[in-house]
């Protein structure tokens, strides 16, 4: 891109390059019709392309926003491409252009994200007025107009390059699991006998330790907090403490109480989590155990924390072997079966 000529363009307004609008359907989450959900509901979240959930096609007279646009979240400054028609929550701005496409959007989003750094939560968010006045640099053709053909080509090239890397990684994982398929195909979870176990009977339970904001150093070590996304990882830090460990399960004591995640990699853990070190098993059986723990989360909440004492006594249902002990091998093979099916779907999608 270094041999291209670039030029500054105003984003919106009378002399702007794009049409910048507010969402036509700012629906409060409590008023959503979720029945037969198939339409994306976009919020200011920074994950899943801003999609919070899928909702019904009809939302009490609210209009759908047309797809093939870029959405920007006020305050959070999140920027995503929306290929399909969608509804939104509050404070979502929409950017339109006649040349918009997936590949054009991929190119533009990186440029918008750079500009979003000047905004922040509160009084300096990405309002409609500020977005209209925003300026971005774009490659231009010989007439000094945006070179849309080049923008689309480059956006598509980068997209395909990333897809290729992901596809290679997924195929490698898939190949490792193929040797187990003869065994996996015979597995049926219904056939297994189940039995309740206290968590203290299947794992060692340890506390976390907070790394406060003023203490945090930016680094490469995952710092696990009490979130529900990104495996519970809230930050990447350069800090170290006695919670640093790998091949453990984290369970949220506070916040999103009861959510459990497996961490194959080395991480540090905040005090709003508890660490479980299973007595037996491996990555796959630990993933199985994590799910069984998460299934108990409905009984906990803001007023009832999942502290160490309760966690030790918490019972989970597990498949058992002929001696009535947790069948770790069965759990491992079953999770491999699930992963293989997911990988196959993902390979098919990426190839398309």
MIVOSE-68289 format. One record per residue: residue in three letters; residue number from 1; y, z negated, x negated of N, C-alpha, C in turn. Coordinates in pm, whole numbers. Layout:
<pts>
ALA_NUM_Y_Z_X_Y_Z_X_Y_Z_X .
...
</pts>
This chain:
<pts>
UNK_1_-122_0_-81_0_0_0_127_0_-85 .
UNK_2_113_-22_-214_231_-34_-300_306_98_-315 .
UNK_3_241_213_-289_310_341_-305_375_388_-175 .
UNK_4_377_304_-74_438_339_54_584_293_58 .
UNK_5_666_363_132_801_317_159_797_223_280 .
UNK_6_872_114_269_875_15_376_1018_0_427 .
UNK_7_1030_-42_551_1161_-56_612_1158_-174_710 .
UNK_8_1274_-237_726_1285_-352_816_1312_-305_959 .
UNK_9_1240_-366_1055_1259_-334_1196_1277_-463_1276 .
UNK_10_1366_-459_1374_1379_-571_1465_1264_-566_1564 .
UNK_11_1205_-682_1594_1086_-686_1678_1116_-648_1823 .
UNK_12_1214_-713_1885_1239_-689_2027_1384_-670_2060 .
UNK_13_1418_-688_2187_1555_-672_2230_1590_-525_2254 .
UNK_14_1717_-499_2277_1765_-365_2310_1732_-263_2202 .
UNK_15_1746_-304_2078_1720_-213_1965_1586_-240_1898 .
UNK_16_1501_-314_1965_1376_-355_1905_1266_-250_1911 .
UNK_17_1166_-270_1827_1054_-177_1818_950_-203_1926 .
UNK_18_938_-329_1969_834_-368_2063_895_-419_2193 .
UNK_19_813_-425_2296_851_-491_2420_796_-633_2415 .
UNK_20_886_-729_2414_846_-870_2402_872_-938_2537 .
UNK_21_768_-994_2596_778_-1052_2730_711_-1190_2734 .
UNK_22_748_-1266_2835_673_-1389_2864_551_-1352_2948 .
UNK_23_450_-1435_2944_331_-1413_3025_367_-1412_3173 .
UNK_24_298_-1328_3250_322_-1323_3395_236_-1424_3469 .
UNK_25_155_-1501_3397_62_-1592_3467_43_-1722_3391 .
UNK_26_146_-1806_3390_134_-1936_3323_70_-2035_3420 .
UNK_27_-62_-2050_3410_-138_-2134_3505_-178_-2264_3436 .
UNK_28_-148_-2376_3500_-193_-2504_3449_-345_-2512_3458 .
UNK_29_-407_-2567_3356_-553_-2569_3349_-618_-2636_3470 .
UNK_30_-552_-2736_3527_-611_-2808_3641_-614_-2722_3767 .
UNK_31_-536_-2612_3768_-531_-2525_3885_-618_-2401_3871 .
UNK_32_-696_-2392_3767_-777_-2272_3743_-894_-2261_3839 .
UNK_33_-924_-2140_3878_-1046_-2109_3952_-1148_-2060_3850 .
UNK_34_-1254_-2140_3826_-1350_-2109_3721_-1473_-2035_3772 .
UNK_35_-1482_-2016_3902_-1604_-1960_3962_-1630_-1818_3911 .
UNK_36_-1750_-1798_3857_-1788_-1666_3807_-1696_-1617_3697 .
UNK_37_-1658_-1707_3608_-1559_-1678_3505_-1591_-1557_3418 .
UNK_38_-1502_-1457_3416_-1522_-1338_3333_-1392_-1290_3268 .
UNK_39_-1278_-1351_3307_-1148_-1309_3254_-1101_-1413_3152 .
UNK_40_-1058_-1372_3033_-1011_-1469_2933_-889_-1547_2981 .
UNK_41_-889_-1677_2952_-775_-1762_2978_-720_-1804_2842 .
UNK_42_-600_-1754_2808_-542_-1771_2675_-449_-1891_2673 .
UNK_43_-466_-1977_2572_-376_-2091_2554_-316_-2083_2412 .
UNK_44_-248_-2189_2372_-184_-2191_2240_-280_-2237_2130 .
UNK_45_-409_-2244_2162_-509_-2286_2064_-514_-2188_1947 .
UNK_46_-551_-2237_1829_-558_-2149_1712_-701_-2104_1680 .
UNK_47_-794_-2121_1775_-932_-2077_1754_-975_-1984_1866 .
UNK_48_-1084_-1914_1844_-1144_-1826_1945_-1046_-1725_2005 .
UNK_49_-958_-1672_1917_-860_-1572_1964_-767_-1627_2071 .
UNK_50_-754_-1759_2074_-670_-1824_2174_-738_-1843_2308 .
UNK_51_-864_-1796_2319_-936_-1805_2446_-989_-1947_2466 .
UNK_52_-939_-2013_2570_-984_-2148_2601_-1111_-2148_2684 .
UNK_53_-1121_-2052_2778_-1237_-2040_2866_-1228_-1907_2940 .
UNK_54_-1330_-1878_3019_-1329_-1759_3104_-1318_-1803_3249 .
UNK_55_-1231_-1737_3324_-1201_-1781_3460_-1227_-1667_3560 .
UNK_56_-1214_-1701_3689_-1239_-1604_3795_-1135_-1491_3792 .
UNK_57_-1171_-1377_3849_-1082_-1261_3850_-958_-1285_3937 .
UNK_58_-970_-1370_4037_-857_-1402_4125_-814_-1546_4100 .
UNK_59_-682_-1564_4077_-628_-1696_4048_-511_-1729_4141 .
UNK_60_-542_-1736_4271_-443_-1781_4368_-313_-1704_4368 .
UNK_61_-321_-1573_4353_-200_-1491_4359_-133_-1466_4225 .
UNK_62_-175_-1535_4120_-120_-1511_3986_-162_-1372_3938 .
UNK_63_-71_-1304_3870_-100_-1173_3815_-170_-1185_3680 .
UNK_64_-256_-1088_3652_-317_-1082_3519_-221_-1011_3424 .
UNK_65_-220_-1054_3298_-150_-980_3194_-238_-864_3151 .
UNK_66_-177_-750_3126_-252_-634_3080_-299_-655_2936 .
UNK_67_-420_-605_2906_-476_-616_2773_-415_-516_2675 .
UNK_68_-473_-507_2556_-424_-423_2447_-284_-464_2404 .
UNK_69_-267_-596_2387_-139_-653_2345_-165_-763_2242 .
UNK_70_-57_-807_2178_-62_-923_2089_-1_-1041_2162 .
UNK_71_-66_-1157_2155_-10_-1279_2215_36_-1373_2105 .
UNK_72_146_-1443_2131_199_-1543_2038_222_-1672_2115 .
UNK_73_171_-1782_2061_186_-1913_2126_313_-1983_2082 .
UNK_74_394_-2024_2179_513_-2103_2150_470_-2237_2091 .
UNK_75_545_-2286_1993_520_-2413_1923_407_-2404_1822 .
UNK_76_291_-2350_1863_179_-2342_1768_188_-2219_1678 .
UNK_77_268_-2120_1719_287_-1997_1641_155_-1925_1615 .
UNK_78_64_-1929_1711_-64_-1859_1698_-47_-1713_1737 .
UNK_79_-113_-1623_1664_-98_-1479_1686_-236_-1415_1699 .
UNK_80_-265_-1351_1815_-396_-1290_1837_-383_-1159_1913 .
UNK_81_-482_-1074_1896_-491_-949_1972_-579_-973_2094 .
UNK_82_-533_-928_2210_-610_-942_2334_-647_-802_2384 .
UNK_83_-772_-760_2368_-811_-625_2409_-823_-608_2561 .
UNK_84_-852_-719_2633_-877_-711_2777_-768_-783_2856 .
UNK_85_-760_-752_2987_-667_-822_3075_-698_-971_3071 .
UNK_86_-594_-1055_3089_-614_-1199_3071_-512_-1280_3152 .
UNK_87_-545_-1407_3175_-453_-1506_3227_-411_-1596_3112 .
UNK_88_-303_-1673_3130_-260_-1764_3023_-222_-1901_3077 .
UNK_89_-216_-1994_2983_-154_-2123_3008_-4_-2110_2982 .
UNK_90_62_-2221_2957_207_-2220_2939_247_-2168_2801 .
UNK_91_368_-2110_2797_436_-2075_2672_359_-1976_2584 .
UNK_92_314_-1869_2646_252_-1758_2572_343_-1636_2582 .
UNK_93_380_-1580_2468_462_-1460_2464_372_-1338_2439 .
UNK_94_411_-1223_2494_329_-1103_2488_407_-990_2420 .
UNK_95_344_-922_2323_407_-812_2251_334_-683_2282 .
UNK_96_408_-584_2332_350_-456_2373_406_-342_2289 .
UNK_97_327_-236_2275_375_-110_2217_281_2_2259 .
UNK_98_337_121_2279_255_234_2324_149_274_2223 .
UNK_99_170_245_2095_72_279_1992_-23_163_1960 .
UNK_100_-18_58_2040_-104_-58_2013_-250_-21_2027 .
UNK_101_-331_-71_1938_-477_-59_1942_-533_-175_1862 .
UNK_102_-664_-189_1862_-724_-298_1784_-684_-290_1637 .
UNK_103_-691_-169_1580_-663_-154_1437_-515_-169_1405 .
UNK_104_-429_-118_1492_-285_-139_1474_-254_-289_1480 .
UNK_105_-314_-358_1578_-291_-502_1594_-338_-579_1471 .
UNK_106_-452_-541_1414_-501_-610_1295_-400_-603_1181 .
UNK_107_-334_-488_1167_-232_-472_1064_-109_-557_1097 .
UNK_108_-63_-550_1222_60_-619_1262_46_-770_1261 .
UNK_109_-71_-820_1300_-90_-965_1312_-63_-1036_1180 .
UNK_110_-110_-978_1070_-87_-1042_940_62_-1049_908 .
UNK_111_138_-947_949_282_-947_926_352_-1049_1015 .
UNK_112_311_-1057_1141_370_-1156_1231_339_-1298_1184 .
UNK_113_219_-1320_1133_182_-1455_1088_272_-1502_974 .
UNK_114_307_-1410_886_398_-1445_777_532_-1491_834 .
UNK_115_582_-1419_934_712_-1453_994_705_-1582_1075 .
UNK_116_587_-1615_1128_572_-1736_1209_593_-1864_1128 .
UNK_117_585_-1853_996_599_-1973_911_738_-2035_923 .
UNK_118_837_-1954_965_973_-2007_976_992_-2091_1103 .
UNK_119_894_-2082_1196_901_-2160_1319_812_-2284_1307 .
UNK_120_834_-2382_1393_750_-2502_1392_750_-2566_1530 .
UNK_121_667_-2669_1543_649_-2739_1671_779_-2810_1710 .
UNK_122_815_-2805_1836_930_-2879_1885_1048_-2787_1912 .
UNK_123_1161_-2818_1849_1285_-2746_1878_1298_-2611_1811 .
UNK_124_1206_-2576_1722_1218_-2449_1651_1093_-2363_1670 .
UNK_125_1049_-2351_1795_928_-2273_1825_959_-2126_1841 .
UNK_126_852_-2047_1860_866_-1901_1871_905_-1863_2013 .
UNK_127_1031_-1891_2052_1078_-1859_2186_1097_-1709_2201 .
UNK_128_1114_-1666_2326_1134_-1525_2354_1257_-1471_2281 .
UNK_129_1366_-1546_2284_1490_-1505_2218_1470_-1491_2068 .
UNK_130_1402_-1586_2009_1381_-1581_1863_1286_-1469_1824 .
UNK_131_1184_-1445_1907_1092_-1335_1877_1163_-1200_1885 .
UNK_132_1250_-1185_1984_1324_-1060_1997_1410_-1034_1874 .
UNK_133_1467_-1140_1818_1557_-1126_1703_1483_-1117_1570 .
UNK_134_1352_-1143_1573_1272_-1144_1450_1269_-1005_1386 .
UNK_135_1257_-1002_1254_1247_-874_1182_1122_-873_1095 .
UNK_136_1056_-757_1092_937_-741_1007_949_-612_928 .
UNK_137_879_-608_816_874_-489_731_751_-406_767 .
UNK_138_771_-274_782_660_-184_813_666_-60_724 .
UNK_139_550_-2_691_550_125_617_606_236_706 .
UNK_140_680_329_647_745_434_727_703_573_681 .
UNK_141_721_670_771_693_810_739_818_876_680 .
UNK_142_817_1006_663_929_1076_599_1056_1072_683 .
UNK_143_1043_1042_812_1160_1033_899_1216_891_909 .
UNK_144_1153_799_840_1198_660_844_1148_583_964 .
UNK_145_1054_644_1038_993_575_1152_864_506_1108 .
UNK_146_820_404_1183_693_339_1148_581_442_1138 .
UNK_147_505_437_1031_395_531_1010_271_478_1082 .
UNK_148_267_502_1214_161_444_1297_22_494_1257 .
UNK_149_11_618_1214_-120_670_1172_-172_592_1052 .
UNK_150_-84_567_957_-123_491_838_-155_345_874 .
UNK_151_-69_287_960_-90_147_1003_-227_133_1069 .
UNK_152_-261_228_1157_-390_222_1227_-506_242_1130 .
UNK_153_-490_337_1039_-596_363_941_-621_238_855 .
UNK_154_-514_180_804_-528_65_713_-584_-56_787 .
UNK_155_-537_-79_910_-591_-189_990_-738_-172_1017 .
UNK_156_-782_-48_1044_-923_-20_1067_-1006_-34_942 .
UNK_157_-949_7_829_-1023_-2_701_-1053_-147_667 .
UNK_158_-953_-232_679_-972_-374_647_-1071_-438_744 .
UNK_159_-1061_-400_872_-1151_-454_975_-1296_-418_942 .
UNK_160_-1321_-291_910_-1457_-247_880_-1509_-311_752 .
UNK_161_-1420_-331_657_-1459_-397_531_-1506_-539_558 .
UNK_162_-1433_-611_642_-1471_-749_675_-1601_-752_755 .
UNK_163_-1614_-659_851_-1737_-650_929_-1856_-625_837 .
UNK_164_-1838_-539_737_-1945_-507_643_-1990_-630_565 .
UNK_165_-1895_-713_525_-1928_-835_450_-2007_-932_537 .
UNK_166_-1961_-947_662_-2030_-1037_755_-2171_-986_784 .
UNK_167_-2183_-854_805_-2313_-794_836_-2411_-815_721 .
UNK_168_-2366_-799_599_-2451_-819_482_-2500_-964_476 .
UNK_169_-2409_-1058_501_-2443_-1201_498_-2545_-1235_607 .
UNK_170_-2523_-1183_727_-2611_-1213_841_-2749_-1152_818 .
UNK_171_-2755_-1031_765_-2884_-967_739_-2966_-1045_637 .
UNK_172_-2899_-1101_536_-2969_-1182_436_-3031_-1305_499 .
UNK_173_-2957_-1370_588_-3009_-1487_660_-3126_-1447_750 .
UNK_174_-3111_-1333_816_-3213_-1284_908_-3344_-1256_832 .
UNK_175_-3333_-1198_715_-3450_-1162_636_-3529_-1287_595 .
UNK_176_-3458_-1393_562_-3524_-1518_522_-3605_-1578_636 .
UNK_177_-3560_-1553_759_-3628_-1612_875_-3743_-1526_926 .
UNK_178_-3746_-1399_887_-3846_-1308_942_-3989_-1351_911 .
UNK_179_-4011_-1413_796_-4146_-1455_757_-4201_-1564_848 .
UNK_180_-4111_-1633_919_-4155_-1740_1010_-4181_-1690_1152 .
UNK_181_-4153_-1563_1178_-4155_-1515_1316_-4292_-1524_1383 .
UNK_182_-4398_-1505_1306_-4532_-1510_1366_-4558_-1649_1426 .
UNK_183_-4511_-1751_1356_-4527_-1889_1405_-4426_-1915_1517 .
UNK_184_-4303_-1869_1495_-4196_-1898_1590_-4223_-1840_1728 .
UNK_185_-4283_-1723_1734_-4307_-1657_1862_-4403_-1735_1951 .
UNK_186_-4484_-1824_1892_-4580_-1902_1969_-4518_-2032_2024 .
UNK_187_-4398_-2065_1977_-4337_-2191_2017_-4280_-2186_2158 .
UNK_188_-4304_-2291_2231_-4244_-2306_2364_-4209_-2453_2380 .
UNK_189_-4081_-2481_2395_-4035_-2619_2398_-4096_-2698_2513 .
UNK_190_-4130_-2630_2622_-4187_-2698_2739_-4323_-2758_2705 .
UNK_191_-4396_-2698_2613_-4531_-2743_2580_-4530_-2873_2500 .
UNK_192_-4421_-2907_2437_-4416_-3025_2351_-4403_-3153_2433 .
UNK_193_-4460_-3262_2381_-4441_-3394_2441_-4315_-3456_2384 .
UNK_194_-4245_-3529_2469_-4117_-3588_2430_-4123_-3740_2443 .
UNK_195_-4033_-3805_2367_-4030_-3951_2369_-3890_-3997_2325 .
UNK_196_-3838_-4107_2385_-3705_-4156_2343_-3714_-4237_2213 .
UNK_197_-3612_-4220_2127_-3602_-4294_2002_-3461_-4349_1987 .
UNK_198_-3450_-4474_1938_-3319_-4525_1899_-3276_-4452_1773 .
UNK_199_-3146_-4424_1761_-3098_-4351_1644_-3122_-4429_1515 .
UNK_200_-3117_-4563_1521_-3141_-4641_1400_-3286_-4629_1352 .
UNK_201_-3375_-4579_1439_-3515_-4561_1400_-3540_-4427_1334 .
UNK_202_-3443_-4336_1342_-3464_-4203_1284_-3361_-4169_1176 .
UNK_203_-3256_-4255_1160_-3152_-4223_1062_-3078_-4348_1017 .
UNK_204_-3026_-4343_896_-2933_-4445_847_-2794_-4412_899 .
UNK_205_-2721_-4513_947_-2589_-4490_1007_-2483_-4558_921 .
UNK_206_-2383_-4480_877_-2279_-4530_787_-2140_-4499_844 .
UNK_207_-2041_-4579_806_-1904_-4559_854_-1832_-4455_769 .
UNK_208_-1718_-4409_822_-1630_-4321_746_-1514_-4399_687 .
UNK_209_-1421_-4327_625_-1303_-4391_568_-1184_-4295_582 .
UNK_210_-1075_-4342_642_-960_-4255_666_-890_-4216_536 .
UNK_211_-845_-4092_532_-752_-4046_428_-624_-4013_503 .
UNK_212_-526_-4101_495_-405_-4087_574_-321_-3968_526 .
UNK_213_-238_-3920_616_-158_-3800_589_-81_-3812_458 .
UNK_214_-20_-3928_435_61_-3946_314_-24_-3945_186 .
UNK_215_-155_-3968_203_-244_-3972_87_-311_-3838_58 .
UNK_216_-314_-3750_157_-393_-3627_144_-337_-3533_38 .
UNK_217_-431_-3480_-40_-399_-3379_-140_-473_-3253_-99 .
UNK_218_-405_-3140_-98_-469_-3015_-60_-578_-2979_-161 .
UNK_219_-694_-2941_-112_-805_-2908_-201_-912_-2829_-127 .
UNK_220_-1035_-2834_-178_-1144_-2753_-123_-1255_-2833_-56 .
UNK_221_-1239_-2964_-49_-1343_-3048_12_-1316_-3066_161 .
UNK_222_-1411_-3033_247_-1390_-3055_391_-1370_-3203_422 .
UNK_223_-1270_-3232_503_-1245_-3368_550_-1275_-3369_699 .
UNK_224_-1382_-3436_738_-1432_-3433_875_-1363_-3541_956 .
UNK_225_-1298_-3498_1065_-1231_-3592_1154_-1306_-3594_1287 .
UNK_226_-1238_-3610_1399_-1311_-3624_1525_-1283_-3508_1621 .
UNK_227_-1271_-3388_1568_-1246_-3271_1651_-1372_-3215_1713 .
UNK_228_-1354_-3111_1797_-1469_-3047_1862_-1496_-2908_1806 .
UNK_229_-1406_-2857_1722_-1422_-2721_1668_-1436_-2726_1517 .
UNK_230_-1471_-2612_1459_-1483_-2600_1313_-1571_-2708_1252 .
UNK_231_-1680_-2741_1324_-1774_-2841_1275_-1711_-2979_1253 .
UNK_232_-1600_-3004_1323_-1532_-3133_1309_-1440_-3141_1190 .
UNK_233_-1429_-3032_1114_-1345_-3033_993_-1198_-3023_1033 .
UNK_234_-1120_-3124_996_-978_-3124_1029_-891_-3068_918 .
UNK_235_-933_-3090_792_-853_-3049_676_-945_-3018_559 .
UNK_236_-888_-2951_459_-955_-2936_330_-870_-3011_228 .
UNK_237_-931_-3105_157_-855_-3197_71_-908_-3198_-72 .
UNK_238_-826_-3253_-159_-867_-3275_-297_-901_-3420_-322 .
UNK_239_-895_-3501_-216_-926_-3644_-226_-1077_-3668_-241 .
UNK_240_-1110_-3785_-292_-1250_-3824_-309_-1264_-3970_-268 .
UNK_241_-1375_-4006_-206_-1401_-4148_-178_-1551_-4168_-159 .
UNK_242_-1591_-4289_-122_-1734_-4322_-117_-1806_-4264_4 .
UNK_243_-1735_-4191_90_-1803_-4126_203_-1854_-3987_165 .
UNK_244_-1818_-3940_47_-1853_-3803_9_-2005_-3786_6 .
UNK_245_-2054_-3691_85_-2198_-3671_96_-2227_-3535_158 .
UNK_246_-2351_-3493_149_-2394_-3367_207_-2526_-3389_281 .
UNK_247_-2567_-3287_359_-2690_-3293_438_-2691_-3416_529 .
UNK_248_-2578_-3436_597_-2564_-3549_688_-2514_-3498_823 .
UNK_249_-2527_-3583_925_-2475_-3553_1059_-2355_-3643_1083 .
UNK_250_-2244_-3584_1128_-2129_-3665_1168_-2130_-3679_1320 .
UNK_251_-2093_-3797_1367_-2081_-3823_1511_-1942_-3880_1537 .
UNK_252_-1870_-3823_1631_-1735_-3870_1662_-1739_-4004_1731 .
UNK_253_-1677_-4105_1669_-1666_-4238_1728_-1549_-4245_1824 .
UNK_254_-1444_-4169_1792_-1319_-4172_1868_-1278_-4029_1900 .
UNK_255_-1170_-4011_1975_-1124_-3876_2005_-1223_-3805_2097 .
UNK_256_-1282_-3695_2046_-1385_-3622_2121_-1517_-3697_2103 .
UNK_257_-1529_-3811_2169_-1640_-3904_2144_-1775_-3839_2172 .
UNK_258_-1869_-3859_2078_-2006_-3818_2100_-2045_-3683_2044 .
UNK_259_-1948_-3600_2007_-1982_-3470_1948_-2042_-3492_1809 .
UNK_260_-2152_-3422_1784_-2222_-3438_1656_-2232_-3303_1585 .
UNK_261_-2216_-3305_1452_-2221_-3183_1371_-2302_-3208_1244 .
UNK_262_-2375_-3106_1202_-2451_-3116_1077_-2369_-3056_964 .
UNK_263_-2369_-3124_849_-2293_-3079_732_-2387_-3062_613 .
UNK_264_-2422_-2936_587_-2510_-2905_475_-2435_-2919_343 .
UNK_265_-2305_-2896_347_-2216_-2897_230_-2161_-3037_206 .
UNK_266_-2105_-3058_89_-2045_-3186_53_-1910_-3202_124 .
UNK_267_-1889_-3316_186_-1765_-3340_262_-1731_-3488_255 .
UNK_268_-1606_-3521_293_-1566_-3662_310_-1539_-3683_459 .
UNK_269_-1551_-3808_505_-1554_-3836_648_-1455_-3945_687 .
UNK_270_-1372_-3918_790_-1276_-4015_839_-1341_-4127_917 .
UNK_271_-1264_-4231_945_-1319_-4349_1013_-1343_-4327_1161 .
UNK_272_-1294_-4215_1215_-1324_-4183_1355_-1459_-4113_1369 .
UNK_273_-1532_-4105_1259_-1668_-4049_1262_-1766_-4150_1203 .
UNK_274_-1891_-4129_1235_-2000_-4202_1171_-2094_-4101_1108 .
UNK_275_-2151_-4138_993_-2244_-4048_923_-2387_-4092_949 .
UNK_276_-2472_-3996_982_-2615_-4022_1000_-2692_-3947_892 .
UNK_277_-2777_-4020_822_-2864_-3959_722_-3007_-3969_775 .
UNK_278_-3061_-3858_830_-3197_-3864_887_-3300_-3906_782 .
UNK_279_-3398_-3987_825_-3502_-4033_734_-3591_-3918_688 .
UNK_280_-3609_-3820_776_-3694_-3705_743_-3627_-3578_794 .
UNK_281_-3688_-3466_756_-3638_-3340_809_-3550_-3266_710 .
UNK_282_-3486_-3160_760_-3401_-3075_678_-3286_-3023_763 .
UNK_283_-3223_-2915_719_-3109_-2858_791_-3143_-2830_938 .
UNK_284_-3256_-2766_963_-3288_-2721_1099_-3322_-2837_1192 .
UNK_285_-3399_-2932_1143_-3431_-3047_1228_-3306_-3133_1250 .
UNK_286_-3216_-3134_1152_-3090_-3208_1168_-3001_-3141_1272 .
UNK_287_-3002_-3008_1276_-2928_-2937_1380_-2983_-2972_1519 .
UNK_288_-3115_-2981_1529_-3181_-3019_1654_-3136_-3159_1695 .
UNK_289_-3140_-3254_1600_-3100_-3391_1628_-2952_-3399_1668 .
UNK_290_-2868_-3318_1604_-2725_-3315_1637_-2704_-3278_1783 .
UNK_291_-2779_-3180_1830_-2766_-3137_1969_-2810_-3248_2065 .
UNK_292_-2921_-3315_2032_-2969_-3423_2118_-2868_-3538_2127 .
UNK_293_-2796_-3563_2017_-2692_-3666_2019_-2574_-3621_2105 .
UNK_294_-2530_-3497_2085_-2416_-3445_2160_-2442_-3446_2309 .
UNK_295_-2568_-3428_2351_-2603_-3430_2493_-2579_-3566_2558 .
UNK_296_-2560_-3671_2476_-2534_-3804_2530_-2384_-3834_2546 .
UNK_297_-2298_-3739_2507_-2155_-3767_2500_-2090_-3799_2634 .
UNK_298_-2151_-3753_2745_-2089_-3773_2876_-2073_-3920_2913 .
UNK_299_-2155_-4007_2854_-2145_-4149_2890_-2034_-4221_2815 .
UNK_300_-1974_-4152_2716_-1868_-4213_2637_-1733_-4150_2672 .
UNK_301_-1627_-4210_2623_-1493_-4157_2650_-1390_-4243_2582 .
UNK_302_-1262_-4227_2625_-1152_-4297_2560_-1172_-4449_2565 .
UNK_303_-1224_-4499_2677_-1240_-4643_2691_-1372_-4697_2637 .
UNK_304_-1461_-4607_2598_-1592_-4649_2548_-1623_-4570_2422 .
UNK_305_-1597_-4632_2306_-1615_-4563_2179_-1763_-4562_2139 .
UNK_306_-1797_-4466_2055_-1933_-4457_2005_-1937_-4520_1865 .
UNK_307_-1915_-4652_1860_-1913_-4724_1733_-2051_-4740_1673 .
UNK_308_-2055_-4800_1555_-2181_-4813_1480_-2286_-4890_1560 .
UNK_309_-2246_-5000_1624_-2342_-5083_1697_-2403_-5005_1813 .
UNK_310_-2320_-4937_1892_-2371_-4859_2004_-2455_-4741_1955 .
UNK_311_-2411_-4681_1846_-2482_-4565_1793_-2623_-4602_1750 .
UNK_312_-2637_-4719_1689_-2771_-4763_1646_-2867_-4777_1764 .
UNK_313_-2815_-4824_1877_-2900_-4848_1994_-2912_-4726_2084 .
UNK_314_-2827_-4625_2062_-2830_-4505_2145_-2966_-4436_2134 .
UNK_315_-3024_-4403_2249_-3154_-4335_2249_-3136_-4186_2271 .
UNK_316_-3219_-4110_2204_-3222_-3965_2222_-3367_-3923_2243 .
UNK_317_-3386_-3818_2320_-3520_-3763_2343_-3554_-3665_2232 .
UNK_318_-3675_-3682_2173_-3721_-3592_2068_-3866_-3553_2092 .
UNK_319_-3905_-3432_2052_-4046_-3395_2059_-4127_-3477_1960 .
UNK_320_-4253_-3507_1995_-4335_-3592_1908_-4466_-3522_1870 .
UNK_321_-4522_-3569_1759_-4651_-3516_1714_-4765_-3593_1779 .
UNK_322_-4887_-3569_1734_-5005_-3633_1795_-5006_-3784_1777 .
UNK_323_-4930_-3837_1680_-4925_-3981_1656_-4807_-4048_1725 .
UNK_324_-4729_-3967_1797_-4614_-4024_1867_-4490_-4038_1782 .
UNK_325_-4491_-3978_1661_-4375_-3981_1573_-4289_-3855_1594 .
UNK_326_-4161_-3863_1560_-4078_-3743_1574_-4141_-3624_1501 .
UNK_327_-4153_-3513_1568_-4216_-3395_1510_-4108_-3310_1440 .
UNK_328_-4075_-3349_1317_-3967_-3284_1242_-3998_-3137_1214 .
UNK_329_-4125_-3107_1188_-4162_-2969_1159_-4141_-2881_1283 .
UNK_330_-4178_-2933_1399_-4159_-2859_1524_-4011_-2832_1548 .
UNK_331_-3927_-2936_1528_-3783_-2920_1546_-3728_-2813_1453 .
UNK_332_-3776_-2814_1329_-3731_-2715_1231_-3765_-2573_1277 .
UNK_333_-3890_-2553_1315_-3933_-2419_1354_-3862_-2372_1481 .
UNK_334_-3839_-2465_1574_-3772_-2426_1697_-3629_-2382_1671 .
UNK_335_-3557_-2454_1585_-3419_-2416_1554_-3414_-2285_1477 .
UNK_336_-3515_-2260_1396_-3523_-2131_1327_-3541_-2017_1428 .
UNK_337_-3619_-2046_1531_-3641_-1947_1636_-3509_-1915_1707 .
UNK_338_-3433_-2018_1740_-3303_-2000_1805_-3208_-1921_1714 .
UNK_339_-3205_-1960_1586_-3114_-1894_1492_-3150_-1746_1476 .
UNK_340_-3278_-1717_1470_-3322_-1578_1453_-3276_-1493_1572 .
UNK_341_-3288_-1546_1692_-3244_-1472_1811_-3094_-1448_1808 .
UNK_342_-3018_-1551_1767_-2872_-1538_1760_-2833_-1435_1654 .
UNK_343_-2901_-1440_1539_-2869_-1346_1431_-2898_-1203_1473 .
UNK_344_-3007_-1183_1547_-3042_-1049_1593_-2932_-994_1685 .
UNK_345_-2884_-1077_1777_-2776_-1036_1867_-2649_-1003_1787 .
UNK_346_-2622_-1085_1686_-2502_-1066_1606_-2509_-937_1525 .
UNK_347_-2627_-909_1467_-2645_-784_1391_-2623_-664_1483 .
UNK_348_-2682_-668_1601_-2665_-557_1697_-2518_-537_1731 .
UNK_349_-2447_-647_1752_-2303_-640_1787_-2223_-581_1671 .
UNK_350_-2247_-632_1550_-2170_-585_1434_-2196_-438_1403 .
UNK_351_-2320_-396_1424_-2353_-254_1402_-2281_-165_1502 .
UNK_352_-2269_-212_1627_-2196_-134_1728_-2049_-125_1693 .
</pts>
